[in-house]
Amino acid sequence: MPAATLLAPGNTELTSATFTVVNGSPATLVAYSGDSSPIEYPGKVILQRKKMLDVFENFSTVYDGNILFKEDSKSYNVDIPGVYRVYRPDLSQFTNLSVGVEITDDSLID
């Protein structure tokens, strides 16, 4: 399956579409910048998992949900079943870097 954009590159607050991980079908999230500059700290997004009553919470097994993308670490695998989304906090006060996130299998997007 082809890759798809979950979050377009940017440095302002934004929440992605949801995606579903099932047993045996992990999702790989890949960070990229809009202008091919290297991903440097704080290229941060937060992985959130859907809980009861359609409430999303930071996925606690990932350092309180934080995924830090850097030049030497531009991907993250999600292999625990559930419904997820990616949240990018406002990074504009820290960096001019545009951070976007792709998912490697577009069939996982809800």
Buried (B, 14 or more C-beta within 10 A) or exposed (E): EEEBBBBEBBBEEBBBEBBBBEEEEBBBBBBBBEEEEEBEEBBBBBBBBBEEEEEBEBBEEBEEBBBBBBEEEBEBEBEEBEBBBBBBBEBEEEBEBBBBBBBBBBEBBE
